[in-house]
């Protein structure tokens, strides 16, 4: 690791800490993504996403093979990408995690964006997180409303 990378200060998040593999990529800092098996430019949002990947797999026991990152979807003719989707063993969407940079406040607008993605994905659970604050919701198919949860759902059976 070069001297510049030794000095980088990454924010502490309200998620279990990770031991990232970092490397310089064309003058920018990169972080190794264990699911995609490659280095990605380390943006604040990527820092949060990598913490969620670690938390779901190493702390909660979610299966690596059921997690998809940056899944494409089309909304109002615009190409969008979800941050993280966990599928159940039947191939149905179980959990959608929308990651924001730590400096981004979780406002009504960020909630609405995540809910738009949810309309397309139709996961049972939705998490919106900036790494510091997390909102975990369960979709009720009967009332067609979200209910806030106090904890992260167990991995799909």
Rosetta constraint file for C-alpha pairs under 8 A:
AtomPair CA 1 CA 5 HARMONIC 6.16 0.50
AtomPair CA 1 CA 6 HARMONIC 6.69 0.50
AtomPair CA 1 CA 22 HARMONIC 7.99 0.50
AtomPair CA 1 CA 23 HARMONIC 6.94 0.50
AtomPair CA 2 CA 6 HARMONIC 6.42 0.50
AtomPair CA 3 CA 7 HARMONIC 6.69 0.50
AtomPair CA 4 CA 8 HARMONIC 6.82 0.50
AtomPair CA 5 CA 23 HARMONIC 7.81 0.50
AtomPair CA 5 CA 24 HARMONIC 7.65 0.50
AtomPair CA 5 CA 29 HARMONIC 7.42 0.50
AtomPair CA 12 CA 17 HARMONIC 7.62 0.50
AtomPair CA 13 CA 17 HARMONIC 7.49 0.50
AtomPair CA 13 CA 48 HARMONIC 7.70 0.50
AtomPair CA 13 CA 102 HARMONIC 7.88 0.50
AtomPair CA 13 CA 131 HARMONIC 5.14 0.50
AtomPair CA 13 CA 132 HARMONIC 5.28 0.50
AtomPair CA 14 CA 131 HARMONIC 5.72 0.50
AtomPair CA 14 CA 132 HARMONIC 4.69 0.50
AtomPair CA 14 CA 133 HARMONIC 7.06 0.50
AtomPair CA 15 CA 51 HARMONIC 6.59 0.50
AtomPair CA 15 CA 52 HARMONIC 7.49 0.50
AtomPair CA 15 CA 55 HARMONIC 7.08 0.50
AtomPair CA 15 CA 131 HARMONIC 6.65 0.50
AtomPair CA 15 CA 132 HARMONIC 7.58 0.50
AtomPair CA 16 CA 51 HARMONIC 7.19 0.50
AtomPair CA 16 CA 55 HARMONIC 6.47 0.50
AtomPair CA 17 CA 51 HARMONIC 7.15 0.50
AtomPair CA 18 CA 51 HARMONIC 6.47 0.50
AtomPair CA 18 CA 54 HARMONIC 7.03 0.50
AtomPair CA 20 CA 31 HARMONIC 6.51 0.50
AtomPair CA 20 CA 32 HARMONIC 6.90 0.50
AtomPair CA 21 CA 31 HARMONIC 5.72 0.50
AtomPair CA 21 CA 32 HARMONIC 5.39 0.50
AtomPair CA 22 CA 29 HARMONIC 6.80 0.50
AtomPair CA 22 CA 30 HARMONIC 5.47 0.50
AtomPair CA 22 CA 31 HARMONIC 4.63 0.50
AtomPair CA 22 CA 32 HARMONIC 6.40 0.50
AtomPair CA 22 CA 39 HARMONIC 7.99 0.50
AtomPair CA 23 CA 29 HARMONIC 5.92 0.50
AtomPair CA 23 CA 30 HARMONIC 5.13 0.50
AtomPair CA 23 CA 31 HARMONIC 6.54 0.50
AtomPair CA 23 CA 39 HARMONIC 7.77 0.50
AtomPair CA 24 CA 28 HARMONIC 5.53 0.50
AtomPair CA 24 CA 29 HARMONIC 4.69 0.50
AtomPair CA 24 CA 30 HARMONIC 5.68 0.50
AtomPair CA 25 CA 29 HARMONIC 5.89 0.50
AtomPair CA 25 CA 30 HARMONIC 5.84 0.50
AtomPair CA 25 CA 41 HARMONIC 7.31 0.50
AtomPair CA 28 CA 41 HARMONIC 6.78 0.50
AtomPair CA 28 CA 42 HARMONIC 7.80 0.50
AtomPair CA 29 CA 41 HARMONIC 6.02 0.50
AtomPair CA 29 CA 42 HARMONIC 5.68 0.50
AtomPair CA 30 CA 39 HARMONIC 5.62 0.50
AtomPair CA 30 CA 40 HARMONIC 5.12 0.50
AtomPair CA 30 CA 41 HARMONIC 4.35 0.50
AtomPair CA 30 CA 42 HARMONIC 4.86 0.50
AtomPair CA 31 CA 39 HARMONIC 5.18 0.50
AtomPair CA 31 CA 40 HARMONIC 5.40 0.50
AtomPair CA 31 CA 41 HARMONIC 6.39 0.50
AtomPair CA 31 CA 42 HARMONIC 5.53 0.50
AtomPair CA 32 CA 37 HARMONIC 6.99 0.50
AtomPair CA 32 CA 38 HARMONIC 5.55 0.50
AtomPair CA 32 CA 39 HARMONIC 4.16 0.50
AtomPair CA 32 CA 40 HARMONIC 6.30 0.50
AtomPair CA 33 CA 37 HARMONIC 5.55 0.50
AtomPair CA 33 CA 38 HARMONIC 5.56 0.50
AtomPair CA 33 CA 39 HARMONIC 5.92 0.50
AtomPair CA 33 CA 40 HARMONIC 6.85 0.50
AtomPair CA 33 CA 50 HARMONIC 7.09 0.50
AtomPair CA 34 CA 38 HARMONIC 7.09 0.50
AtomPair CA 35 CA 64 HARMONIC 7.04 0.50
AtomPair CA 41 CA 46 HARMONIC 7.79 0.50
AtomPair CA 42 CA 46 HARMONIC 5.75 0.50
AtomPair CA 42 CA 47 HARMONIC 6.38 0.50
AtomPair CA 43 CA 47 HARMONIC 6.27 0.50
AtomPair CA 44 CA 48 HARMONIC 6.59 0.50
AtomPair CA 44 CA 100 HARMONIC 7.81 0.50
AtomPair CA 44 CA 101 HARMONIC 4.83 0.50
AtomPair CA 44 CA 102 HARMONIC 6.72 0.50
AtomPair CA 45 CA 49 HARMONIC 6.23 0.50
AtomPair CA 45 CA 99 HARMONIC 6.13 0.50
AtomPair CA 45 CA 100 HARMONIC 5.18 0.50
AtomPair CA 45 CA 101 HARMONIC 4.25 0.50
AtomPair CA 45 CA 102 HARMONIC 7.39 0.50
AtomPair CA 45 CA 130 HARMONIC 7.67 0.50
AtomPair CA 46 CA 50 HARMONIC 6.04 0.50
AtomPair CA 46 CA 101 HARMONIC 7.89 0.50
AtomPair CA 47 CA 51 HARMONIC 6.45 0.50
AtomPair CA 47 CA 101 HARMONIC 7.90 0.50
AtomPair CA 48 CA 52 HARMONIC 6.37 0.50
AtomPair CA 48 CA 99 HARMONIC 6.31 0.50
AtomPair CA 48 CA 100 HARMONIC 7.11 0.50
AtomPair CA 48 CA 101 HARMONIC 6.72 0.50
AtomPair CA 48 CA 102 HARMONIC 7.47 0.50
AtomPair CA 48 CA 129 HARMONIC 7.92 0.50
AtomPair CA 48 CA 130 HARMONIC 6.62 0.50
AtomPair CA 48 CA 131 HARMONIC 5.27 0.50
AtomPair CA 49 CA 53 HARMONIC 6.23 0.50
AtomPair CA 49 CA 83 HARMONIC 7.27 0.50
AtomPair CA 49 CA 84 HARMONIC 7.76 0.50
AtomPair CA 49 CA 99 HARMONIC 5.97 0.50
AtomPair CA 50 CA 54 HARMONIC 6.23 0.50
AtomPair CA 51 CA 55 HARMONIC 6.05 0.50
AtomPair CA 51 CA 131 HARMONIC 7.82 0.50
AtomPair CA 52 CA 56 HARMONIC 6.00 0.50
AtomPair CA 53 CA 57 HARMONIC 6.16 0.50
AtomPair CA 54 CA 58 HARMONIC 5.49 0.50
AtomPair CA 54 CA 59 HARMONIC 7.24 0.50
AtomPair CA 55 CA 59 HARMONIC 4.99 0.50
AtomPair CA 55 CA 60 HARMONIC 6.45 0.50
AtomPair CA 56 CA 60 HARMONIC 5.02 0.50
AtomPair CA 56 CA 61 HARMONIC 6.27 0.50
AtomPair CA 56 CA 62 HARMONIC 5.36 0.50
AtomPair CA 57 CA 61 HARMONIC 4.90 0.50
AtomPair CA 57 CA 62 HARMONIC 4.60 0.50
AtomPair CA 57 CA 63 HARMONIC 6.20 0.50
AtomPair CA 57 CA 64 HARMONIC 6.48 0.50
AtomPair CA 58 CA 62 HARMONIC 7.61 0.50
AtomPair CA 60 CA 154 HARMONIC 6.98 0.50
AtomPair CA 60 CA 155 HARMONIC 7.00 0.50
AtomPair CA 61 CA 155 HARMONIC 6.59 0.50
AtomPair CA 62 CA 66 HARMONIC 7.73 0.50
AtomPair CA 62 CA 155 HARMONIC 5.15 0.50
AtomPair CA 62 CA 156 HARMONIC 7.66 0.50
AtomPair CA 63 CA 67 HARMONIC 7.07 0.50
AtomPair CA 63 CA 155 HARMONIC 7.87 0.50
AtomPair CA 66 CA 86 HARMONIC 5.51 0.50
AtomPair CA 66 CA 87 HARMONIC 5.12 0.50
AtomPair CA 66 CA 88 HARMONIC 6.74 0.50
AtomPair CA 66 CA 89 HARMONIC 7.50 0.50
AtomPair CA 67 CA 84 HARMONIC 6.89 0.50
AtomPair CA 67 CA 85 HARMONIC 5.73 0.50
AtomPair CA 67 CA 86 HARMONIC 4.48 0.50
AtomPair CA 67 CA 87 HARMONIC 6.40 0.50
AtomPair CA 68 CA 84 HARMONIC 5.79 0.50
AtomPair CA 68 CA 85 HARMONIC 5.20 0.50
AtomPair CA 68 CA 86 HARMONIC 6.35 0.50
AtomPair CA 68 CA 87 HARMONIC 7.89 0.50
AtomPair CA 69 CA 82 HARMONIC 7.22 0.50
AtomPair CA 69 CA 83 HARMONIC 5.62 0.50
AtomPair CA 69 CA 84 HARMONIC 4.59 0.50
AtomPair CA 69 CA 85 HARMONIC 6.43 0.50
AtomPair CA 70 CA 81 HARMONIC 5.07 0.50
AtomPair CA 70 CA 82 HARMONIC 4.91 0.50
AtomPair CA 70 CA 83 HARMONIC 4.64 0.50
AtomPair CA 70 CA 84 HARMONIC 6.04 0.50
AtomPair CA 71 CA 81 HARMONIC 5.30 0.50
AtomPair CA 71 CA 82 HARMONIC 5.29 0.50
AtomPair CA 71 CA 83 HARMONIC 7.03 0.50
AtomPair CA 71 CA 84 HARMONIC 7.33 0.50
AtomPair CA 71 CA 85 HARMONIC 7.46 0.50
AtomPair CA 72 CA 79 HARMONIC 6.86 0.50
AtomPair CA 72 CA 80 HARMONIC 5.76 0.50
AtomPair CA 72 CA 81 HARMONIC 4.45 0.50
AtomPair CA 72 CA 82 HARMONIC 6.54 0.50
AtomPair CA 73 CA 79 HARMONIC 5.93 0.50
AtomPair CA 73 CA 80 HARMONIC 5.29 0.50
AtomPair CA 73 CA 81 HARMONIC 5.94 0.50
AtomPair CA 73 CA 82 HARMONIC 7.54 0.50
AtomPair CA 73 CA 120 HARMONIC 7.43 0.50
AtomPair CA 74 CA 78 HARMONIC 5.39 0.50
AtomPair CA 74 CA 79 HARMONIC 4.65 0.50
AtomPair CA 74 CA 80 HARMONIC 5.84 0.50
AtomPair CA 75 CA 79 HARMONIC 6.57 0.50
AtomPair CA 75 CA 80 HARMONIC 6.88 0.50
AtomPair CA 75 CA 116 HARMONIC 7.95 0.50
AtomPair CA 75 CA 117 HARMONIC 7.96 0.50
AtomPair CA 75 CA 120 HARMONIC 7.85 0.50
AtomPair CA 82 CA 96 HARMONIC 7.68 0.50
AtomPair CA 82 CA 97 HARMONIC 7.69 0.50
AtomPair CA 82 CA 98 HARMONIC 6.60 0.50
AtomPair CA 82 CA 117 HARMONIC 6.93 0.50
AtomPair CA 83 CA 96 HARMONIC 7.79 0.50
AtomPair CA 83 CA 97 HARMONIC 6.20 0.50
AtomPair CA 83 CA 98 HARMONIC 5.33 0.50
AtomPair CA 83 CA 99 HARMONIC 6.26 0.50
AtomPair CA 84 CA 96 HARMONIC 5.89 0.50
AtomPair CA 84 CA 97 HARMONIC 5.09 0.50
AtomPair CA 84 CA 98 HARMONIC 6.67 0.50
AtomPair CA 85 CA 93 HARMONIC 6.88 0.50
AtomPair CA 85 CA 94 HARMONIC 7.43 0.50
AtomPair CA 85 CA 95 HARMONIC 5.67 0.50
AtomPair CA 85 CA 96 HARMONIC 4.60 0.50
AtomPair CA 85 CA 97 HARMONIC 6.31 0.50
AtomPair CA 86 CA 93 HARMONIC 6.17 0.50
AtomPair CA 86 CA 94 HARMONIC 5.52 0.50
AtomPair CA 86 CA 95 HARMONIC 4.96 0.50
AtomPair CA 86 CA 96 HARMONIC 6.49 0.50
AtomPair CA 87 CA 91 HARMONIC 5.51 0.50
AtomPair CA 87 CA 92 HARMONIC 5.41 0.50
AtomPair CA 87 CA 93 HARMONIC 4.47 0.50
AtomPair CA 87 CA 94 HARMONIC 5.03 0.50
AtomPair CA 87 CA 95 HARMONIC 6.92 0.50
AtomPair CA 87 CA 156 HARMONIC 7.85 0.50
AtomPair CA 88 CA 92 HARMONIC 5.45 0.50
AtomPair CA 88 CA 93 HARMONIC 6.30 0.50
AtomPair CA 88 CA 94 HARMONIC 5.65 0.50
AtomPair CA 88 CA 156 HARMONIC 5.39 0.50
AtomPair CA 88 CA 157 HARMONIC 7.09 0.50
AtomPair CA 89 CA 156 HARMONIC 7.35 0.50
AtomPair CA 89 CA 157 HARMONIC 7.13 0.50
AtomPair CA 92 CA 123 HARMONIC 7.60 0.50
AtomPair CA 93 CA 121 HARMONIC 6.71 0.50
AtomPair CA 93 CA 122 HARMONIC 6.59 0.50
AtomPair CA 93 CA 123 HARMONIC 4.54 0.50
AtomPair CA 93 CA 124 HARMONIC 6.89 0.50
AtomPair CA 94 CA 123 HARMONIC 4.75 0.50
AtomPair CA 94 CA 124 HARMONIC 5.01 0.50
AtomPair CA 94 CA 125 HARMONIC 6.15 0.50
AtomPair CA 94 CA 156 HARMONIC 7.05 0.50
AtomPair CA 95 CA 123 HARMONIC 5.28 0.50
AtomPair CA 95 CA 124 HARMONIC 6.01 0.50
AtomPair CA 95 CA 125 HARMONIC 4.63 0.50
AtomPair CA 95 CA 126 HARMONIC 5.70 0.50
AtomPair CA 95 CA 127 HARMONIC 7.54 0.50
AtomPair CA 96 CA 118 HARMONIC 7.23 0.50
AtomPair CA 96 CA 121 HARMONIC 7.82 0.50
AtomPair CA 96 CA 123 HARMONIC 6.07 0.50
AtomPair CA 96 CA 125 HARMONIC 6.28 0.50
AtomPair CA 96 CA 126 HARMONIC 4.82 0.50
AtomPair CA 96 CA 127 HARMONIC 6.22 0.50
AtomPair CA 97 CA 126 HARMONIC 5.89 0.50
AtomPair CA 97 CA 127 HARMONIC 4.65 0.50
AtomPair CA 97 CA 128 HARMONIC 5.91 0.50
AtomPair CA 97 CA 129 HARMONIC 7.53 0.50
AtomPair CA 98 CA 114 HARMONIC 6.35 0.50
AtomPair CA 98 CA 126 HARMONIC 7.78 0.50
AtomPair CA 98 CA 127 HARMONIC 6.17 0.50
AtomPair CA 98 CA 128 HARMONIC 4.85 0.50
AtomPair CA 98 CA 129 HARMONIC 6.35 0.50
AtomPair CA 99 CA 128 HARMONIC 6.12 0.50
AtomPair CA 99 CA 129 HARMONIC 5.11 0.50
AtomPair CA 99 CA 130 HARMONIC 5.75 0.50
AtomPair CA 99 CA 131 HARMONIC 7.55 0.50
AtomPair CA 100 CA 104 HARMONIC 6.15 0.50
AtomPair CA 100 CA 128 HARMONIC 7.70 0.50
AtomPair CA 100 CA 129 HARMONIC 6.01 0.50
AtomPair CA 100 CA 130 HARMONIC 4.43 0.50
AtomPair CA 100 CA 131 HARMONIC 7.46 0.50
AtomPair CA 101 CA 130 HARMONIC 5.24 0.50
AtomPair CA 101 CA 131 HARMONIC 7.32 0.50
AtomPair CA 102 CA 130 HARMONIC 4.64 0.50
AtomPair CA 102 CA 131 HARMONIC 5.72 0.50
AtomPair CA 102 CA 132 HARMONIC 6.32 0.50
AtomPair CA 103 CA 130 HARMONIC 7.40 0.50
AtomPair CA 104 CA 130 HARMONIC 6.51 0.50
AtomPair CA 105 CA 130 HARMONIC 7.32 0.50
AtomPair CA 106 CA 110 HARMONIC 5.75 0.50
AtomPair CA 106 CA 111 HARMONIC 6.94 0.50
AtomPair CA 106 CA 128 HARMONIC 7.69 0.50
AtomPair CA 106 CA 129 HARMONIC 7.44 0.50
AtomPair CA 106 CA 130 HARMONIC 7.20 0.50
AtomPair CA 106 CA 133 HARMONIC 7.65 0.50
AtomPair CA 107 CA 111 HARMONIC 6.26 0.50
AtomPair CA 108 CA 112 HARMONIC 6.09 0.50
AtomPair CA 109 CA 113 HARMONIC 6.30 0.50
AtomPair CA 110 CA 114 HARMONIC 6.33 0.50
AtomPair CA 111 CA 115 HARMONIC 6.11 0.50
AtomPair CA 111 CA 128 HARMONIC 7.27 0.50
AtomPair CA 112 CA 116 HARMONIC 6.17 0.50
AtomPair CA 113 CA 117 HARMONIC 6.52 0.50
AtomPair CA 114 CA 118 HARMONIC 6.16 0.50
AtomPair CA 114 CA 126 HARMONIC 7.95 0.50
AtomPair CA 114 CA 128 HARMONIC 7.06 0.50
AtomPair CA 115 CA 119 HARMONIC 6.21 0.50
AtomPair CA 116 CA 120 HARMONIC 6.91 0.50
AtomPair CA 117 CA 121 HARMONIC 6.24 0.50
AtomPair CA 118 CA 122 HARMONIC 5.15 0.50
AtomPair CA 118 CA 123 HARMONIC 6.46 0.50
AtomPair CA 118 CA 126 HARMONIC 7.35 0.50
AtomPair CA 123 CA 139 HARMONIC 7.60 0.50
AtomPair CA 124 CA 138 HARMONIC 5.98 0.50
AtomPair CA 124 CA 139 HARMONIC 5.41 0.50
AtomPair CA 124 CA 140 HARMONIC 7.90 0.50
AtomPair CA 125 CA 136 HARMONIC 7.27 0.50
AtomPair CA 125 CA 137 HARMONIC 5.66 0.50
AtomPair CA 125 CA 138 HARMONIC 4.53 0.50
AtomPair CA 125 CA 139 HARMONIC 6.00 0.50
AtomPair CA 125 CA 153 HARMONIC 7.73 0.50
AtomPair CA 126 CA 136 HARMONIC 5.86 0.50
AtomPair CA 126 CA 137 HARMONIC 5.10 0.50
AtomPair CA 126 CA 138 HARMONIC 6.38 0.50
AtomPair CA 126 CA 139 HARMONIC 7.67 0.50
AtomPair CA 127 CA 134 HARMONIC 6.75 0.50
AtomPair CA 127 CA 135 HARMONIC 5.51 0.50
AtomPair CA 127 CA 136 HARMONIC 4.46 0.50
AtomPair CA 127 CA 137 HARMONIC 6.23 0.50
AtomPair CA 128 CA 134 HARMONIC 5.72 0.50
AtomPair CA 128 CA 135 HARMONIC 5.20 0.50
AtomPair CA 128 CA 136 HARMONIC 6.66 0.50
AtomPair CA 129 CA 133 HARMONIC 5.71 0.50
AtomPair CA 129 CA 134 HARMONIC 4.34 0.50
AtomPair CA 129 CA 135 HARMONIC 6.39 0.50
AtomPair CA 130 CA 134 HARMONIC 6.79 0.50
AtomPair CA 135 CA 148 HARMONIC 7.29 0.50
AtomPair CA 135 CA 149 HARMONIC 7.90 0.50
AtomPair CA 136 CA 148 HARMONIC 5.82 0.50
AtomPair CA 136 CA 149 HARMONIC 5.43 0.50
AtomPair CA 136 CA 150 HARMONIC 7.18 0.50
AtomPair CA 136 CA 151 HARMONIC 7.07 0.50
AtomPair CA 136 CA 152 HARMONIC 6.59 0.50
AtomPair CA 137 CA 146 HARMONIC 5.79 0.50
AtomPair CA 137 CA 147 HARMONIC 5.40 0.50
AtomPair CA 137 CA 148 HARMONIC 4.40 0.50
AtomPair CA 137 CA 149 HARMONIC 5.53 0.50
AtomPair CA 138 CA 146 HARMONIC 5.39 0.50
AtomPair CA 138 CA 147 HARMONIC 5.21 0.50
AtomPair CA 138 CA 148 HARMONIC 6.35 0.50
AtomPair CA 138 CA 149 HARMONIC 6.80 0.50
AtomPair CA 139 CA 144 HARMONIC 6.89 0.50
AtomPair CA 139 CA 145 HARMONIC 5.94 0.50
AtomPair CA 139 CA 146 HARMONIC 4.57 0.50
AtomPair CA 139 CA 147 HARMONIC 6.52 0.50
AtomPair CA 140 CA 144 HARMONIC 5.38 0.50
AtomPair CA 140 CA 145 HARMONIC 5.49 0.50
AtomPair CA 140 CA 146 HARMONIC 6.02 0.50
AtomPair CA 140 CA 147 HARMONIC 7.24 0.50
AtomPair CA 141 CA 145 HARMONIC 7.31 0.50
